[in-house]
Amino acid sequence: MARGLWQPVRILGKGPWSLLPAQTWSAVTDLVIFASGLAIFYVVLVLGRSWLGPFNPHIEISRDPRMLPVYAAYSLLRITTAYGLSLAFTLVYGYIAAYNPRAERIMIPLLDILQSIPVLSFLPGVMLAMVALFPRHQFGVEMGAILLIFTGQVWNMAFSFYASLKNIPREMREASKIYRFNWYQRFTRCELPYAAIGLVWNSMMSVAGGWFFLMACEMFVLGHRDFRLPGLGSYLQTAASAGDTQAIAWGVGTMIAVIVLLDQIVWRPVIAWAEKFKMEQVESADAPHSWFLNVMEASRGLRRLRKETVKPLQERVALHFARLYHDVDEDGPRVLLKAWIGRAIAVIVVLAVVYAIANAVAMLAGLKGTEYGELLIGAGATLLRVLATLTIGAAWTIPVGVAIGFNPKLARVAQPLAQIAASVPATALFPIVLLALMRIGGGLGLGSIALLLLGTQWYILFNVIAGAMAIPTDLKEASSICKFSRGERWRKLILPGIFPYLITGLVTASGGAWNASIVAEYQHLHDQTYTTVGLGATISRATDSGNFELLLASTIVMSIVVVTINRTVWRRMYRLASTRYTLET
């Protein structure tokens, strides 16, 4: 946003402060940004020192509200680190799966399996491996918790990026070929911008998912070992176990405050920035905006940093890949080297899979036939709950998501509310939900569907919002000029426009529902265990008792069910979205 040097800054509103010149406010903004950066660096440094300290197996979690700022900082650092890992994984994994047909046949079903495996199924291997790598330092437990949060964040981002790459319009691909873009230019100027809107909204959902599973990642029991880390998740779980409703309220309130702060200084500016990547010929009259983005753009220090550091660095990187692209001889030994490296990686993967299968067969040999029968019954019960959750979730998120995506003013209000609702752990609200269900005569069988909805419906909502916002303004205006009825507008514009995003939302919601079953079907409350029939309950029970054989068997059964659904339903839907509902001119 260009401003004159002495033009008053409009974002400050009316009052005596708005009379100051823009140059003064730019200096103040630079000072505030510099001080904030130093403060954040200091907090990260202090928290990082505790990670490198000696391992402490007996951490006490205080329910004193005065400890909440410290706990919030710990949790926010873990979630931010996990998100950075998730974003890097998303860009690499999604790119390879989208452009390598052989890898795609393996990577996409594998991604669907991984996103449906509950966090607790990753817990034993991840945590024991990290503790074994760093036995004397707290860093091992911290990295274990970060990787567990990573498993709750990454899958929907990877699905979104993959789906966006598969649905890039033909004319954009042809333009990149005509201009002879190398892969870096194609990635930064075509592919990443086209995927930006969906990736931003799925990033919001991923971070919300990180908050949702925080209670399971910061405090858990593995056999006879009790792992605890200071953070909001462990605070809420301690308060819930003690039945301390006041502490629960303080913890949830702190989490909401952090989420609102992130919405104002991270997500709303990113959404406003990503609006420029929307494919349309007519600019929207009411585009999203952010006061914080305006402040950052008004900063002379940041403008100078971009001009003297960021842009020269971008030019050097682009020049490097341009030279590399023209110097590579595709018929030379480099291609042979890539082929041999690929074959070596494939051999290593095959050997690892064979070794894992041999160990799994040895572990499963100790299970009884009756236990396998219980697993199949549990799989059927959880499948019915997942289908009910998807049906109920889609019934309300599609119209609401379209309304939010079509109305930026409504989005400014609904966006932080949706983030808060998606982030508050269902387990923190479970005492209230369970008490209400008992009063109306329902049990955990019905209550588990309500808890699944609390954890999975947001995947559909956020993707529908992204799809509605990505529909070009010129198509909306054309539907108005043609005087489409409400039914025709939905049938010819809205549903085809949001269909690729909706499929991504349903796929990730399905996997999220299977994942959330571990907390929806099995709960500890007031020294009592509430459970119902289902695979999630079996996995949670096996984790508590350290029965790794049963944990492995239930995870395999869940993976088989998910792969079957993926091959019979979701793969066909993705193919339909990429062939019939791609935005092309």
TIGUSE-554476 format. One record per residue (C-alpha): residue number from 1; residue in one letter; x, y, z. Coordinates in nm, 3 decimals. Each point is the difference from the previous one (the first is absolute). Layout:
<atoms>
 pos code    east   north      up
 NUM    A       X       Y       Z
...
</atoms>
This chain:
<atoms>
 pos code    east   north      up
   1    M   0.000   0.000   0.000
   2    A   0.172   0.318  -0.119
   3    R  -0.021   0.309   0.220
   4    G   0.145   0.347  -0.019
   5    L   0.283   0.070   0.241
   6    W  -0.206   0.235   0.217
   7    Q  -0.346  -0.146  -0.055
   8    P  -0.176  -0.091   0.329
   9    V  -0.028  -0.371   0.063
  10    R  -0.370  -0.091  -0.031
  11    I   0.016  -0.323   0.199
  12    L   0.033   0.195   0.324
  13    G  -0.345   0.142  -0.039
  14    K  -0.119   0.333   0.139
  15    G   0.151   0.187   0.292
  16    P   0.310   0.207   0.075
  17    W   0.239  -0.283  -0.094
  18    S  -0.128  -0.001  -0.360
  19    L   0.130   0.358  -0.046
  20    L   0.362  -0.116   0.018
  21    P   0.181  -0.035  -0.334
  22    A   0.054  -0.339  -0.159
  23    Q   0.380   0.041   0.035
  24    T  -0.032   0.017   0.380
  25    W  -0.229  -0.298   0.013
  26    S   0.234  -0.194  -0.231
  27    A   0.284   0.058   0.246
  28    V  -0.222  -0.108   0.290
  29    T  -0.107  -0.309  -0.196
  30    D   0.362  -0.093  -0.071
  31    L   0.086   0.038   0.367
  32    V  -0.296  -0.215   0.110
  33    I   0.082  -0.269  -0.259
  34    F   0.366  -0.004   0.104
  35    A  -0.089  -0.022   0.372
  36    S  -0.256  -0.275  -0.068
  37    G   0.254  -0.196  -0.201
  38    L   0.254   0.023   0.282
  39    A  -0.264  -0.107   0.255
  40    I  -0.102  -0.302  -0.209
  41    F   0.365  -0.096  -0.051
  42    Y   0.064   0.024   0.376
  43    V  -0.303  -0.217   0.085
  44    V   0.099  -0.263  -0.258
  45    L   0.357   0.004   0.135
  46    V  -0.115  -0.048   0.361
  47    L  -0.240  -0.281  -0.091
  48    G   0.261  -0.159  -0.226
  49    R   0.249  -0.012   0.289
  50    S  -0.246  -0.213   0.198
  51    W  -0.019  -0.240  -0.298
  52    L   0.375  -0.051   0.016
  53    G  -0.005  -0.056   0.376
  54    P   0.013  -0.338   0.174
  55    F  -0.295  -0.237  -0.029
  56    N  -0.255   0.054   0.279
  57    P  -0.237  -0.297   0.039
  58    H  -0.195   0.159   0.289
  59    I  -0.145   0.329  -0.126
  60    E  -0.284   0.132   0.210
  61    I  -0.272   0.191  -0.184
  62    S  -0.133   0.285   0.211
  63    R  -0.365   0.107  -0.024
  64    D   0.093   0.353   0.106
  65    P  -0.135   0.241  -0.268
  66    R   0.315   0.211   0.037
  67    M   0.195  -0.277  -0.176
  68    L  -0.223   0.016  -0.308
  69    P   0.211   0.256  -0.197
  70    V   0.305  -0.224   0.038
  71    Y  -0.197  -0.311  -0.097
  72    A  -0.151   0.183  -0.299
  73    A   0.349   0.099  -0.121
  74    Y   0.120  -0.362   0.024
  75    S  -0.300  -0.131  -0.195
  76    L   0.017   0.273  -0.263
  77    L   0.368  -0.073  -0.064
  78    R  -0.072  -0.373  -0.043
  79    I  -0.292   0.066  -0.236
  80    T   0.201   0.253  -0.204
  81    T   0.293  -0.241  -0.036
  82    A  -0.235  -0.283  -0.099
  83    Y  -0.168   0.227  -0.256
  84    G   0.336   0.088  -0.158
  85    L   0.078  -0.371  -0.038
  86    S  -0.353  -0.059  -0.137
  87    L   0.035   0.275  -0.262
  88    A   0.336  -0.132  -0.122
  89    F  -0.137  -0.355  -0.018
  90    T  -0.312   0.123  -0.183
  91    L   0.191   0.179  -0.277
  92    V   0.235  -0.291  -0.066
  93    Y  -0.248  -0.286   0.037
  94    G  -0.284   0.168  -0.190
  95    Y   0.229   0.103  -0.286
  96    I   0.143  -0.349  -0.049
  97    A  -0.343  -0.166   0.023
  98    A  -0.152   0.243  -0.252
  99    Y   0.270  -0.034  -0.269
 100    N   0.127  -0.357   0.035
 101    P  -0.274  -0.246  -0.106
 102    R   0.186  -0.303   0.134
 103    A   0.056   0.160   0.337
 104    E  -0.357   0.134   0.004
 105    R  -0.147  -0.352  -0.001
 106    I   0.183  -0.071   0.326
 107    M   0.026   0.342   0.167
 108    I  -0.367   0.101  -0.006
 109    P  -0.140  -0.323   0.153
 110    L   0.288   0.015   0.250
 111    L  -0.092   0.360   0.084
 112    D  -0.361  -0.103   0.057
 113    I   0.115  -0.281   0.231
 114    L   0.233   0.228   0.197
 115    Q  -0.263   0.271   0.051
 116    S  -0.248  -0.255   0.136
 117    I   0.245  -0.160   0.246
 118    P  -0.072   0.150   0.342
 119    V   0.264   0.203   0.178
 120    L   0.024  -0.264   0.272
 121    S   0.099  -0.261  -0.259
 122    F   0.305   0.211  -0.088
 123    L   0.068   0.068   0.367
 124    P   0.196  -0.313   0.107
 125    G   0.237  -0.009  -0.297
 126    V   0.055   0.377  -0.021
 127    M   0.045   0.063   0.372
 128    L   0.218  -0.305   0.072
 129    A   0.218   0.077  -0.304
 130    M   0.051   0.363   0.105
 131    V   0.075  -0.092   0.361
 132    A   0.246  -0.265  -0.121
 133    L   0.175   0.254  -0.224
 134    F   0.023   0.261   0.279
 135    P  -0.017  -0.199   0.326
 136    R   0.151   0.266   0.224
 137    H  -0.158   0.313  -0.140
 138    Q  -0.349   0.146   0.004
 139    F   0.040   0.055  -0.374
 140    G  -0.100  -0.362  -0.072
 141    V  -0.341   0.030   0.171
 142    E  -0.056   0.345  -0.153
 143    M   0.075  -0.127  -0.351
 144    G  -0.228  -0.297   0.062
 145    A  -0.286   0.236   0.092
 146    I   0.073   0.222  -0.303
 147    L  -0.006  -0.299  -0.234
 148    L  -0.331  -0.114   0.152
 149    I  -0.145   0.347  -0.061
 150    F   0.145  -0.022  -0.353
 151    T  -0.202  -0.319  -0.060
 152    G  -0.315   0.192   0.093
 153    Q   0.078   0.294  -0.231
 154    V   0.166  -0.110  -0.321
 155    W  -0.240  -0.230  -0.184
 156    N  -0.274   0.243  -0.102
 157    M   0.263   0.253  -0.115
 158    A   0.164  -0.265  -0.218
 159    F  -0.337  -0.102  -0.147
 160    S  -0.090   0.362  -0.074
 161    F   0.330   0.077  -0.174
 162    Y  -0.014  -0.323  -0.201
 163    A  -0.360   0.068  -0.110
 164    S   0.087   0.358  -0.101
 165    L   0.293  -0.116  -0.213
 166    K  -0.219  -0.259  -0.173
 167    N  -0.263   0.264  -0.080
 168    I   0.221   0.276  -0.143
 169    P  -0.174   0.133  -0.314
 170    R   0.137  -0.116  -0.335
 171    E   0.072   0.354  -0.122
 172    M   0.229   0.066   0.299
 173    R   0.201  -0.314  -0.076
 174    E   0.021   0.094  -0.368
 175    A   0.114   0.353   0.087
 176    S   0.280  -0.135   0.221
 177    K   0.116  -0.219  -0.291
 178    I  -0.014   0.286  -0.249
 179    Y   0.213   0.221   0.228
 180    R   0.235  -0.296   0.062
 181    F  -0.027   0.020   0.375
 182    N   0.238  -0.222   0.191
 183    W  -0.145  -0.195   0.294
 184    Y   0.079   0.277   0.248
 185    Q  -0.171   0.268  -0.209
 186    R  -0.298  -0.228  -0.063
 187    F  -0.023  -0.078   0.371
 188    T   0.024   0.360   0.125
 189    R  -0.198   0.175  -0.277
 190    C  -0.264  -0.256  -0.091
 191    E  -0.045  -0.295   0.233
 192    L   0.048   0.151   0.346
 193    P  -0.210   0.313  -0.075
 194    Y  -0.284  -0.216  -0.137
 195    A   0.009  -0.219   0.313
 196    A   0.036   0.294   0.241
 197    I  -0.364   0.053   0.101
 198    G  -0.068  -0.366   0.073
 199    L   0.334  -0.039   0.175
 200    V  -0.064   0.302   0.222
 201    W  -0.340  -0.122   0.118
 202    N   0.127  -0.353   0.054
 203    S   0.294   0.143   0.193
 204    M  -0.250   0.170   0.230
 205    M  -0.177  -0.333   0.043
 206    S   0.331  -0.177   0.064
 207    V   0.099   0.239   0.276
 208    A  -0.348  -0.036   0.146
 209    G   0.053  -0.377  -0.014
 210    G   0.325   0.047   0.188
 211    W  -0.186   0.174   0.282
 212    F  -0.267  -0.270  -0.011
 213    F   0.247  -0.286   0.059
 214    L   0.219   0.199   0.239
 215    M  -0.140  -0.182   0.304
 216    A   0.097  -0.339  -0.145
 217    C   0.348   0.120  -0.107
 218    E   0.119   0.178   0.315
 219    M  -0.115  -0.248   0.266
 220    F  -0.040  -0.373  -0.053
 221    V   0.066  -0.339   0.156
 222    L   0.200  -0.262  -0.188
 223    G  -0.004  -0.329   0.189
 224    H   0.150   0.076   0.340
 225    R   0.159   0.328  -0.110
 226    D  -0.167   0.335   0.050
 227    F   0.110   0.275  -0.241
 228    R  -0.089   0.362   0.079
 229    L   0.100   0.326  -0.161
 230    P  -0.087   0.350   0.120
 231    G  -0.264   0.148  -0.228
 232    L  -0.365   0.089  -0.046
 233    G  -0.089  -0.356  -0.098
 234    S   0.144  -0.153   0.316
 235    Y  -0.160   0.280   0.206
 236    L  -0.344  -0.074  -0.147
 237    Q   0.041  -0.376   0.042
 238    T   0.110   0.043   0.363
 239    A  -0.298   0.226   0.067
 240    A  -0.242  -0.238  -0.176
 241    S   0.132  -0.302   0.193
 242    A  -0.045   0.189   0.328
 243    G  -0.347   0.127  -0.097
 244    D   0.118   0.358   0.054
 245    T  -0.247   0.192  -0.217
 246    Q   0.149   0.336   0.098
 247    A   0.345  -0.108  -0.121
 248    I  -0.156  -0.139  -0.319
 249    A  -0.164   0.338  -0.060
 250    W   0.331   0.182   0.056
 251    G   0.180  -0.239  -0.237
 252    V  -0.262   0.021  -0.276
 253    G  -0.012   0.379   0.040
 254    T   0.377   0.024  -0.041
 255    M  -0.013  -0.223  -0.307
 256    I  -0.275   0.218  -0.152
 257    A   0.208   0.315   0.068
 258    V   0.301  -0.152  -0.177
 259    I  -0.216  -0.110  -0.296
 260    V  -0.154   0.347  -0.038
 261    L   0.348   0.157   0.015
 262    L   0.126  -0.237  -0.269
 263    D  -0.306   0.077  -0.211
 264    Q   0.075   0.373   0.011
 265    I   0.377  -0.008  -0.057
 266    V   0.041  -0.314  -0.215
 267    W  -0.306  -0.145  -0.173
 268    R  -0.196   0.311  -0.091
 269    P   0.305   0.170  -0.156
 270    V   0.087  -0.320  -0.190
 271    I  -0.358  -0.033  -0.132
 272    A   0.003   0.363  -0.116
 273    W   0.341  -0.053  -0.165
 274    A  -0.108  -0.325  -0.170
 275    E  -0.301   0.172  -0.160
 276    K   0.229   0.125  -0.278
 277    F   0.049  -0.359  -0.118
 278    K  -0.369  -0.048  -0.070
 279    M  -0.068  -0.088  -0.365
 280    E  -0.241   0.263  -0.130
 281    Q  -0.025   0.267  -0.267
 282    V  -0.215   0.235   0.209
 283    E   0.130   0.108   0.340
 284    S  -0.232  -0.048   0.295
 285    A  -0.155   0.321   0.132
 286    D   0.028  -0.114   0.363
 287    A   0.327  -0.187   0.034
 288    P   0.132  -0.118   0.339
 289    H   0.228   0.244   0.179
 290    S   0.207   0.008   0.317
 291    W   0.105   0.289   0.222
 292    F   0.316  -0.187   0.097
 293    L   0.096  -0.049  -0.365
 294    N  -0.050   0.373  -0.053
 295    V   0.232   0.071   0.293
 296    M   0.266  -0.235  -0.139
 297    E  -0.026   0.158  -0.345
 298    A   0.035   0.347   0.153
 299    S   0.329  -0.095   0.168
 300    R   0.299   0.163  -0.170
 301    G   0.234  -0.246   0.172
 302    L  -0.178  -0.302  -0.145
 303    R  -0.015   0.161  -0.345
 304    R   0.374   0.063   0.015
 305    L   0.061  -0.357   0.119
 306    R  -0.202  -0.137  -0.293
 307    K   0.179   0.227  -0.248
 308    E   0.357  -0.055   0.118
 309    T  -0.012  -0.359   0.128
 310    V  -0.304  -0.204  -0.103
 311    K  -0.027   0.102  -0.366
 312    P   0.374  -0.039  -0.077
 313    L  -0.008  -0.342   0.165
 314    Q  -0.305  -0.101  -0.207
 315    E   0.174   0.118  -0.318
 316    R   0.313  -0.200   0.084
 317    V  -0.200  -0.316   0.065
 318    A  -0.199   0.046  -0.322
 319    L   0.322   0.061  -0.196
 320    H   0.159  -0.311   0.151
 321    F  -0.287  -0.225  -0.107
 322    A  -0.017   0.168  -0.343
 323    R   0.368  -0.079  -0.061
 324    L  -0.045  -0.350   0.136
 325    Y  -0.297  -0.056  -0.230
 326    H   0.191   0.103  -0.313
 327    D   0.325  -0.176   0.091
 328    V  -0.153  -0.339   0.076
 329    D   0.040  -0.261  -0.273
 330    E  -0.309  -0.213   0.032
 331    D   0.159  -0.275  -0.209
 332    G   0.322  -0.011   0.198
 333    P   0.119  -0.189   0.309
 334    R  -0.212   0.218   0.229
 335    V  -0.315  -0.185  -0.110
 336    L   0.168  -0.334   0.064
 337    L   0.108   0.117   0.345
 338    K  -0.358   0.102   0.083
 339    A  -0.127  -0.336  -0.118
 340    W   0.250  -0.193   0.214
 341    I  -0.076   0.216   0.303
 342    G  -0.371  -0.068  -0.048
 343    R   0.063  -0.372  -0.027
 344    A   0.215   0.001   0.313
 345    I  -0.269   0.184   0.195
 346    A  -0.261  -0.247  -0.127
 347    V   0.211  -0.296   0.112
 348    I   0.050   0.152   0.345
 349    V  -0.373   0.065   0.032
 350    V  -0.086  -0.355  -0.107
 351    L   0.246  -0.150   0.250
 352    A  -0.141   0.222   0.276
 353    V  -0.356  -0.106  -0.087
 354    V   0.096  -0.369   0.000
 355    Y   0.172   0.038   0.336
 356    A  -0.303   0.183   0.144
 357    I  -0.241  -0.263  -0.133
 358    A   0.209  -0.283   0.152
 359    N   0.001   0.169   0.341
 360    A  -0.372   0.079  -0.025
 361    V  -0.087  -0.363  -0.078
 362    A   0.207  -0.113   0.298
 363    M  -0.183   0.245   0.229
 364    L  -0.348  -0.086  -0.132
 365    A   0.054  -0.372   0.051
 366    G  -0.068   0.046   0.372
 367    L  -0.356   0.134  -0.045
 368    K  -0.302  -0.224   0.049
 369    G  -0.279  -0.058  -0.252
 370    T  -0.257   0.167   0.227
 371    E   0.209   0.317  -0.001
 372    Y  -0.007   0.012  -0.379
 373    G  -0.379  -0.037   0.012
 374    E  -0.021   0.295   0.241
 375    L   0.219   0.204  -0.235
 376    L  -0.236  -0.060  -0.294
 377    I  -0.305   0.093   0.209
 378    G   0.181   0.312   0.120
 379    A   0.094   0.092  -0.358
 380    G  -0.364  -0.025  -0.108
 381    A  -0.119   0.214   0.292
 382    T   0.261   0.271  -0.062
 383    L  -0.073  -0.004  -0.376
 384    L  -0.368   0.072   0.067
 385    R   0.093   0.287   0.231
 386    V   0.238   0.143  -0.261
 387    L  -0.270  -0.012  -0.272
 388    A  -0.252   0.165   0.233
 389    T   0.257   0.268   0.086
 390    L   0.074   0.078  -0.365
 391    T  -0.370   0.018  -0.087
 392    I  -0.088   0.231   0.288
 393    G   0.311   0.212  -0.050
 394    A  -0.052   0.049  -0.374
 395    A  -0.368   0.084   0.049
 396    W   0.079   0.325   0.181
 397    T   0.358   0.088  -0.103
 398    I  -0.072   0.021  -0.376
 399    P  -0.264   0.277   0.017
 400    V   0.176   0.180   0.285
 401    G   0.342  -0.025  -0.169
 402    V  -0.137   0.137  -0.328
 403    A  -0.167   0.290   0.184
 404    I   0.329   0.086   0.174
 405    G   0.206  -0.035  -0.317
 406    F  -0.232   0.222  -0.201
 407    N  -0.020   0.273   0.264
 408    P   0.335   0.147   0.117
 409    K  -0.173   0.204   0.272
 410    L  -0.154  -0.316   0.143
 411    A   0.336  -0.177  -0.038
 412    R   0.172   0.260   0.218
 413    V  -0.236  -0.092   0.284
 414    A  -0.045  -0.372  -0.063
 415    Q   0.365  -0.084  -0.070
 416    P   0.135   0.049   0.355
 417    L  -0.314  -0.162   0.146
 418    A   0.053  -0.308  -0.220
 419    Q   0.367  -0.016   0.099
 420    I  -0.093   0.017   0.369
 421    A  -0.268  -0.267  -0.036
 422    A   0.237  -0.225  -0.197
 423    S   0.287   0.046   0.245
 424    V  -0.166  -0.057   0.336
 425    P   0.072  -0.365   0.090
 426    A  -0.315  -0.209   0.015
 427    T   0.147  -0.183   0.298
 428    A   0.000   0.327   0.194
 429    L  -0.374   0.034  -0.070
 430    F  -0.070  -0.368   0.058
 431    P  -0.121   0.030   0.363
 432    I  -0.270   0.245  -0.111
 433    V  -0.096  -0.210  -0.307
 434    L  -0.009  -0.324   0.198
 435    L  -0.209   0.151   0.279
 436    A  -0.249   0.142  -0.251
 437    L  -0.030  -0.333  -0.183
 438    M  -0.058  -0.189   0.323
 439    R  -0.280   0.239   0.091
 440    I  -0.178  -0.058  -0.332
 441    G   0.056  -0.375   0.020
 442    G   0.284  -0.034  -0.251
 443    G   0.323  -0.190   0.054
 444    L   0.350   0.017  -0.138
 445    G  -0.113  -0.174  -0.319
 446    L  -0.197   0.315  -0.089
 447    G   0.244   0.231   0.173
 448    S   0.291  -0.130  -0.206
 449    I  -0.169   0.127  -0.319
 450    A  -0.032   0.343   0.159
 451    L   0.369  -0.007   0.093
 452    L   0.095  -0.115  -0.352
 453    L  -0.195   0.294  -0.141
 454    L   0.186   0.239   0.228
 455    G   0.328  -0.125  -0.142
 456    T  -0.072  -0.061  -0.371
 457    Q  -0.277   0.223  -0.137
 458    W   0.244   0.292  -0.022
 459    Y   0.202  -0.174  -0.271
 460    I  -0.305   0.018  -0.227
 461    L  -0.087   0.357   0.103
 462    F   0.347   0.146  -0.060
 463    N   0.035  -0.169  -0.340
 464    V  -0.347   0.112  -0.110
 465    I   0.087   0.357   0.102
 466    A   0.323  -0.022  -0.203
 467    G  -0.191  -0.137  -0.299
 468    A  -0.266   0.271   0.018
 469    M   0.264   0.273   0.026
 470    A   0.186  -0.144  -0.301
 471    I  -0.303   0.029  -0.232
 472    P   0.084   0.293  -0.234
 473    T  -0.199   0.319   0.042
 474    D  -0.074   0.015  -0.374
 475    L  -0.181  -0.335   0.020
 476    K  -0.207   0.129   0.293
 477    E  -0.091   0.312  -0.195
 478    A  -0.084  -0.209  -0.308
 479    S  -0.243  -0.209   0.205
 480    S  -0.165   0.321   0.123
 481    I  -0.024   0.142  -0.354
 482    C  -0.158  -0.325  -0.122
 483    K  -0.245   0.025   0.290
 484    F   0.061  -0.351   0.130
 485    S  -0.250  -0.121   0.254
 486    R   0.135  -0.117   0.337
 487    G  -0.013  -0.363  -0.114
 488    E   0.173   0.074  -0.330
 489    R   0.267   0.204   0.180
 490    W   0.078  -0.295   0.227
 491    R  -0.016  -0.258  -0.281
 492    K   0.195   0.188  -0.269
 493    L   0.240   0.222   0.198
 494    I   0.045  -0.077   0.370
 495    L   0.010  -0.382   0.016
 496    P   0.225  -0.038  -0.309
 497    G   0.224   0.280   0.130
 498    I   0.048  -0.143   0.348
 499    F  -0.001  -0.369  -0.102
 500    P   0.381  -0.059   0.000
 501    Y   0.031   0.176   0.337
 502    L  -0.302  -0.185   0.138
 503    I   0.153  -0.338  -0.089
 504    T   0.324   0.099   0.173
 505    G  -0.201   0.106   0.304
 506    L  -0.196  -0.326   0.010
 507    V   0.316  -0.210  -0.040
 508    T   0.181   0.181   0.281
 509    A  -0.313   0.003   0.216
 510    S  -0.035  -0.374  -0.047
 511    G   0.359  -0.058   0.105
 512    G  -0.040   0.249   0.285
 513    A  -0.309  -0.186   0.122
 514    W   0.189  -0.329   0.016
 515    N   0.281   0.183   0.178
 516    A  -0.232   0.173   0.246
 517    S  -0.167  -0.331   0.091
 518    I   0.278  -0.059   0.253
 519    V  -0.134   0.283   0.216
 520    A  -0.367  -0.035  -0.094
 521    E  -0.043  -0.368   0.092
 522    Y   0.221  -0.023   0.309
 523    Q   0.027   0.255   0.280
 524    H   0.137   0.030   0.355
 525    L  -0.209   0.225   0.223
 526    H  -0.001   0.030   0.379
 527    D   0.207  -0.319   0.036
 528    Q  -0.257  -0.189  -0.210
 529    T   0.032  -0.135  -0.353
 530    Y  -0.283   0.058  -0.248
 531    T   0.017  -0.212  -0.314
 532    T  -0.209  -0.136  -0.285
 533    V   0.048  -0.258  -0.275
 534    G   0.238   0.122  -0.271
 535    L   0.353  -0.010  -0.139
 536    G   0.086   0.330   0.165
 537    A  -0.085  -0.142   0.341
 538    T   0.208  -0.310  -0.075
 539    I   0.303   0.209  -0.096
 540    S  -0.028   0.221   0.310
 541    R  -0.045  -0.301   0.227
 542    A   0.297  -0.179  -0.157
 543    T   0.218   0.311   0.043
 544    D  -0.095   0.038   0.368
 545    S   0.078  -0.366   0.074
 546    G   0.313  -0.016  -0.216
 547    N  -0.151  -0.278  -0.217
 548    F   0.199   0.073  -0.316
 549    E  -0.129  -0.313  -0.178
 550    L  -0.362   0.115   0.028
 551    L   0.104   0.357  -0.089
 552    L   0.169  -0.122  -0.318
 553    A  -0.291  -0.224  -0.099
 554    S  -0.261   0.274   0.048
 555    T   0.214   0.248  -0.197
 556    I   0.034  -0.249  -0.289
 557    V  -0.376  -0.064  -0.005
 558    M  -0.064   0.376  -0.009
 559    S   0.249   0.041  -0.285
 560    I  -0.168  -0.276  -0.203
 561    V  -0.341   0.164   0.039
 562    V   0.138   0.340  -0.100
 563    V   0.186  -0.134  -0.305
 564    T  -0.316  -0.176  -0.117
 565    I  -0.203   0.320   0.028
 566    N   0.277   0.196  -0.170
 567    R   0.014  -0.229  -0.303
 568    T  -0.375  -0.042  -0.042
 569    V  -0.120   0.354   0.077
 570    W   0.254   0.279   0.041
 571    R   0.229  -0.087  -0.291
 572    R  -0.297   0.008  -0.238
 573    M  -0.112   0.332   0.146
 574    Y   0.347   0.151  -0.048
 575    R   0.005  -0.121  -0.361
 576    L  -0.341   0.156  -0.059
 577    A   0.113   0.329   0.156
 578    S   0.315   0.018  -0.215
 579    T  -0.176  -0.086  -0.328
 580    R  -0.342   0.163   0.019
 581    Y   0.016   0.278   0.260
 582    T   0.336   0.163  -0.073
 583    L  -0.013   0.376  -0.048
 584    E   0.100   0.054  -0.365
 585    T  -0.078   0.247  -0.274
</atoms>
